[in-house]
Amino acid sequence: MVADAQKALRTVDARRMAEAKRAAEQAAKEYGFSLEDVMTAGPKGSKSAPKYANPADPSQTWTGRGRKPNWLIEALDEGKSLEDMAL
C-alpha cells in the first residue's frame, strides 16, 4: 500500500512538472523565445563589473560586493581609501 501511494505521488509530481514545463514554454513563446533561450539567457551567477583594482597588481579586482579581498584590507590599513583604488 505504501509503495502504491509513493508511486502515485511520483506520477502526480511528474505530471505537474510536465504541465509546468508546457506552461513555461508557452509563456516564453508568447515573447518570441524558446524555453531554452530563457533558461540560458541572463547573468546567472554572473559577476558584476569590477569597481576597484589593486594598484600593485591591476589584475586583482573587486566589485564592491561581498567580502573585501585581502589586498584591499591591507591597502585600507596602510591609509589608502577606496577612492584611491577605484577604476
Secondary structure, 3 states (H helix, E strand, C coil): CHHHHHHHHHHHHHHHHHHHHHHHHHHHHHCCCCHHHHHHCCCCCCCCCCCEEECCEEEEEECCCCCCCHHHHHHHHCCCCHHHHEC
